[in-house]
Amino acid sequence: MTAMDPTAHALMRLAQRGLSLSDVELITEFGADVGDGRYYLRAKDWQEAERQLKRFIDRGRRLVGRLAVTGDGFLITAYCVRRAKERRLLRRAEERALTGGRLRRLRNVCAEQ
């Protein structure tokens, strides 16, 4: 379900009923489509959502410490990073971010003059 623009009426009703727009997003994302633009979130639907989220979390946990190398829209390789290499990668990324930030500020200063 895509994001919807709520009407003034919908905003008023949500406030009266103690619901938020993010609550409605969950209902439309995981609930059953019962027709005519209506969605109903059943316990069964939410249990399935919980199972999907648990699989997603487990998968993410399994991938911690892995590195994917990409370029020009292609996957080049992927591998497990050792602890020493992890520190080096993160340090270099931090240095690049700092250097890039300084260069951007310098360019902005030069452009203003």
Residue pairs with C-beta under 8 A, 6 or more apart in sequence:
1 25
1 28
1 29
1 39
3 25
4 24
4 28
6 14
6 21
6 24
14 20
14 21
14 23
14 24
26 41
27 39
27 40
27 41
28 39
30 41
30 45
30 46
30 48
30 49
31 39
31 40
31 41
31 42
31 45
32 39
32 40
32 41
32 42
32 45
33 39
34 40
65 80
65 81
65 86
66 78
66 79
66 80
66 81
67 78
67 79
67 80
67 81
67 89
68 75
68 77
68 78
69 75
69 76
69 77
69 78
70 76
81 89
